[in-house]
Amino acid sequence: MRLCIFEDRGVETLAPLIAARPAFTLRCGALTLAEKISYRIPRASVSFHVREYLSRLVREENRDIPVNRSDAGETWLVNGRVIADAELASFIRKNAGSYS
């Protein structure tokens, strides 16, 4: 299963916290929002889609994670502003593979 953690226009509501970093790098407790998503769906391969001016920085900080690149196949898009919980993980696991 693939997950693409992306930013939408809603990141503007988080200014100035996200001016120089993606929204999913914000911490909520001990983990970042991206780490919470990955924790809930541990076997998924993850990619990021960020604002273009941040793409180089995000690539340098996450060398093993594709940035602003689409791979073929089923990919679940997860908003980087979401605080992932068990309900989200359950929904994705239950429905993965059922959409064409």
ABEGO torsion letter per residue (X at the ends): XBBBBBBBAAAAAAOAAAAABBAAABBBEABBAAAAAAAABAABBBBBBBBAAAAAAAAAABAABBBGBBBBEBBBBBBAABBBBAAAAAAAAAABGABX
